[in-house]
Amino acid sequence: MDAADPNDRKTIDRNWNELLQELRVTQTGVQILTGFLLTVPFTERFEDLDRLQVTTYLVVMAGAVLTTGLVVAPVAFHRVLFRRRQRRWLVEAANRCARVGLALLALTSSGVLFLVFDVALGTAPGLVALGVALTFFAVCWAVVPLVGERRGDYPQP
């Protein structure tokens, strides 16, 4: 970052603060999901799961842990690089982590929905729930903002 350009520094600082606010919301949801998933193997019903259900559980558990790691990573980056004038790198790296973390959160949440439907109603309804959830996340988190951007519905900075 060029120290001579105070506007650039203000923009980077604003971007960092906005990103941290977004990550706080995501972190809470991911941590609750991960905590809930951690309790599942300790329930009596866990022994009744078939191989597909146990595999699905393990995949979504791993996804929840990886998502947690991605959305918390910017905090660790900041701690390591504190006062080293690396704010631009922090914003760029945190943005990448947030994007990948959101994608993984969508996959993990959809996988959890598949597991619940599979246990409650069977594999076919579980696959339908999985498809609906993935479609919902793709439309809500990707298509809507991109369509809005193309239409010019968002004010330009």
C-alpha positions as CSV (number, residue, x, y, z in Angstrom):
1,M,0.0,0.0,0.0
2,D,1.3,3.4,-0.9
3,A,1.6,5.5,2.3
4,A,1.3,8.7,0.2
5,D,-2.3,7.9,-0.8
6,P,-4.6,8.4,2.3
7,N,-7.7,7.6,0.3
8,D,-6.3,4.2,-0.6
9,R,-5.6,3.5,3.0
10,K,-9.1,4.6,4.0
11,T,-10.6,2.3,1.4
12,I,-8.5,-0.7,2.5
13,D,-9.4,0.0,6.2
14,R,-13.1,0.3,5.3
15,N,-12.9,-3.0,3.3
16,W,-11.2,-4.7,6.2
17,N,-13.8,-3.6,8.7
18,E,-16.7,-4.5,6.4
19,L,-15.2,-7.9,5.9
20,L,-14.7,-8.5,9.6
21,Q,-18.4,-7.7,10.2
22,E,-19.5,-10.2,7.5
23,L,-17.2,-12.9,9.0
24,R,-18.6,-12.4,12.5
25,V,-22.1,-13.3,11.2
26,T,-20.7,-16.3,9.4
27,Q,-18.5,-17.5,12.2
28,T,-21.4,-17.7,14.6
29,G,-23.5,-19.8,12.3
30,V,-20.7,-22.1,11.4
31,Q,-19.6,-22.6,15.0
32,I,-23.2,-23.5,16.0
33,L,-23.5,-25.9,13.2
34,T,-20.1,-27.5,14.1
35,G,-21.1,-27.8,17.7
36,F,-24.3,-29.4,16.9
37,L,-22.6,-31.9,14.5
38,L,-20.1,-32.8,17.2
39,T,-22.9,-34.1,19.4
40,V,-24.4,-36.5,16.8
41,P,-22.1,-39.5,17.3
42,F,-22.9,-39.5,21.0
43,T,-26.6,-40.0,20.5
44,E,-28.2,-43.4,20.7
45,R,-29.6,-43.2,17.2
46,F,-26.1,-42.8,15.7
47,E,-25.6,-46.6,15.8
48,D,-28.7,-47.0,13.5
49,L,-27.2,-45.0,10.7
50,D,-26.3,-46.9,7.5
51,R,-22.9,-46.6,5.7
52,L,-24.1,-43.8,3.5
53,Q,-25.4,-41.8,6.4
54,V,-22.2,-42.3,8.4
55,T,-20.1,-41.3,5.4
56,T,-22.3,-38.2,4.9
57,Y,-22.0,-37.3,8.5
58,L,-18.3,-37.5,8.4
59,V,-18.1,-35.4,5.2
60,V,-20.4,-32.7,6.6
61,M,-18.5,-32.7,9.9
62,A,-15.2,-32.3,8.0
63,G,-16.8,-29.5,5.9
64,A,-18.0,-27.7,9.1
65,V,-14.5,-27.8,10.6
66,L,-12.9,-26.7,7.3
67,T,-15.5,-23.9,7.0
68,T,-14.7,-22.8,10.6
69,G,-11.0,-22.7,9.7
70,L,-11.6,-20.6,6.6
71,V,-13.8,-18.0,8.3
72,V,-11.6,-17.7,11.3
73,A,-8.3,-17.6,9.3
74,P,-8.4,-13.8,8.7
75,V,-8.3,-13.4,12.5
76,A,-5.2,-15.5,12.7
77,F,-3.7,-13.7,9.7
78,H,-4.2,-10.4,11.5
79,R,-2.6,-11.7,14.7
80,V,0.5,-12.9,12.8
81,L,0.8,-9.7,10.8
82,F,-0.4,-7.2,13.4
83,R,1.4,-3.8,12.9
84,R,3.4,-5.0,9.9
85,R,1.6,-2.8,7.4
86,Q,0.0,-5.7,5.5
87,R,-3.6,-4.5,5.5
88,R,-4.0,-4.8,1.7
89,W,-2.8,-8.4,1.8
90,L,-5.0,-9.1,4.8
91,V,-8.1,-7.8,2.9
92,E,-7.3,-9.8,-0.2
93,A,-6.5,-13.0,1.7
94,A,-9.5,-12.6,4.0
95,N,-11.8,-12.0,1.0
96,R,-10.6,-15.3,-0.6
97,C,-11.1,-17.2,2.7
98,A,-14.6,-15.7,3.0
99,R,-15.6,-16.7,-0.5
100,V,-14.3,-20.2,-0.2
101,G,-15.7,-20.5,3.3
102,L,-19.2,-19.4,2.1
103,A,-19.1,-21.9,-0.7
104,L,-18.1,-24.6,1.7
105,L,-20.8,-23.5,4.1
106,A,-23.4,-23.9,1.3
107,L,-22.1,-27.4,0.6
108,T,-21.9,-28.4,4.2
109,S,-25.4,-27.0,5.1
110,S,-26.8,-28.8,2.0
111,G,-25.1,-32.0,3.1
112,V,-26.6,-31.7,6.6
113,L,-30.0,-31.2,5.0
114,F,-29.5,-34.3,2.9
115,L,-28.5,-36.3,6.0
116,V,-31.6,-35.2,8.0
117,F,-33.9,-36.0,5.1
118,D,-32.2,-39.3,4.4
119,V,-32.5,-40.4,8.0
120,A,-36.1,-39.2,8.3
121,L,-37.6,-40.0,4.9
122,G,-35.0,-42.0,2.8
123,T,-32.3,-41.3,0.2
124,A,-34.5,-40.1,-2.6
125,P,-36.1,-37.3,-0.5
126,G,-32.6,-36.6,0.8
127,L,-31.3,-36.1,-2.7
128,V,-34.2,-33.8,-3.6
129,A,-33.5,-31.7,-0.4
130,L,-29.8,-31.6,-1.4
131,G,-30.6,-30.3,-4.9
132,V,-33.1,-27.7,-3.6
133,A,-30.6,-26.5,-1.0
134,L,-27.7,-26.2,-3.4
135,T,-30.0,-24.4,-5.9
136,F,-31.2,-22.0,-3.2
137,F,-27.6,-21.2,-2.1
138,A,-26.4,-20.7,-5.7
139,V,-29.3,-18.4,-6.6
140,C,-29.4,-16.5,-3.3
141,W,-25.7,-16.1,-2.8
142,A,-24.4,-15.8,-6.4
143,V,-27.1,-15.3,-9.1
144,V,-29.1,-12.5,-7.3
145,P,-26.1,-10.3,-6.6
146,L,-24.7,-10.8,-10.2
147,V,-28.0,-10.1,-11.8
148,G,-28.4,-7.0,-9.6
149,E,-25.0,-5.8,-10.5
150,R,-25.6,-6.3,-14.3
151,R,-28.9,-4.4,-14.0
152,G,-27.2,-1.6,-12.2
153,D,-29.5,-1.9,-9.2
154,Y,-26.6,-1.3,-6.8
155,P,-25.2,2.2,-6.3
156,Q,-21.7,2.7,-7.6
157,P,-19.1,3.9,-5.1
